[in-house]
Amino acid sequence: MTDELSIRVERSFTAISPESWSRLSGTSKEGKALAYNPILSHAFLSALEDSGSATTQTGWLGPHLLLETD
């Protein structure tokens, strides 16, 4: 049986859970062979949006698209 895929559109990065983002981006600090990259972390990317550094005026193009299984 195959899972159905759906696309979710979020206007803010904070709408994506940190746990989900860590699994997708490989930024979980636990059990990873790869070095942790803080620039890909949920905390860093959320801070860019929250501070106003990542906006359409500064060249940041949202919205965020998520491909998910149902």
SULGI-V198833 format. One record per residue. N is the residue number from 0. RES is the residue in three letters. OMEGA is omega as a letter, one per 40 degrees, with the letter a starting at -180 (none if undefined). D_FIRST is the distance of its C-alpha to the first C-alpha in Angstrom with 2 decimals. Layout:
n=N res=RES omega=OMEGA d_first=D_FIRST
n=N res=RES omega=OMEGA d_first=D_FIRST
//
This chain:
n=0 res=MET omega=i d_first=0.00
n=1 res=THR omega=i d_first=3.80
n=2 res=ASP omega=i d_first=6.72
n=3 res=GLU omega=i d_first=9.58
n=4 res=LEU omega=i d_first=12.75
n=5 res=SER omega=i d_first=16.16
n=6 res=ILE omega=i d_first=19.66
n=7 res=ARG omega=i d_first=22.17
n=8 res=VAL omega=i d_first=25.86
n=9 res=GLU omega=a d_first=28.33
n=10 res=ARG omega=a d_first=32.04
n=11 res=SER omega=i d_first=32.90
n=12 res=PHE omega=a d_first=31.56
n=13 res=THR omega=i d_first=32.31
n=14 res=ALA omega=i d_first=29.50
n=15 res=ILE omega=a d_first=27.08
n=16 res=SER omega=i d_first=27.07
n=17 res=PRO omega=a d_first=28.81
n=18 res=GLU omega=i d_first=26.16
n=19 res=SER omega=a d_first=23.35
n=20 res=TRP omega=a d_first=25.77
n=21 res=SER omega=i d_first=26.82
n=22 res=ARG omega=a d_first=23.34
n=23 res=LEU omega=a d_first=22.85
n=24 res=SER omega=a d_first=26.43
n=25 res=GLY omega=a d_first=27.05
n=26 res=THR omega=i d_first=30.02
n=27 res=SER omega=a d_first=29.38
n=28 res=LYS omega=a d_first=32.52
n=29 res=GLU omega=i d_first=30.90
n=30 res=GLY omega=a d_first=29.79
n=31 res=LYS omega=i d_first=29.86
n=32 res=ALA omega=a d_first=31.60
n=33 res=LEU omega=i d_first=32.32
n=34 res=ALA omega=i d_first=35.32
n=35 res=TYR omega=i d_first=34.89
n=36 res=ASN omega=a d_first=35.48
n=37 res=PRO omega=a d_first=36.89
n=38 res=ILE omega=i d_first=36.85
n=39 res=LEU omega=a d_first=33.04
n=40 res=SER omega=i d_first=33.08
n=41 res=HIS omega=a d_first=32.16
n=42 res=ALA omega=a d_first=35.72
n=43 res=PHE omega=a d_first=37.37
n=44 res=LEU omega=i d_first=35.38
n=45 res=SER omega=i d_first=35.80
n=46 res=ALA omega=i d_first=39.50
n=47 res=LEU omega=i d_first=39.88
n=48 res=GLU omega=a d_first=38.72
n=49 res=ASP omega=a d_first=40.59
n=50 res=SER omega=a d_first=43.80
n=51 res=GLY omega=i d_first=43.75
n=52 res=SER omega=a d_first=43.58
n=53 res=ALA omega=i d_first=40.28
n=54 res=THR omega=i d_first=40.86
n=55 res=THR omega=i d_first=40.99
n=56 res=GLN omega=i d_first=44.74
n=57 res=THR omega=i d_first=44.22
n=58 res=GLY omega=i d_first=41.63
n=59 res=TRP omega=a d_first=38.44
n=60 res=LEU omega=i d_first=35.99
n=61 res=GLY omega=e d_first=33.49
n=62 res=PRO omega=a d_first=31.24
n=63 res=HIS omega=a d_first=28.40
n=64 res=LEU omega=i d_first=24.95
n=65 res=LEU omega=i d_first=21.85
n=66 res=LEU omega=a d_first=18.36
n=67 res=GLU omega=i d_first=16.00
n=68 res=THR omega=i d_first=12.43
n=69 res=ASP omega=none d_first=12.26
//
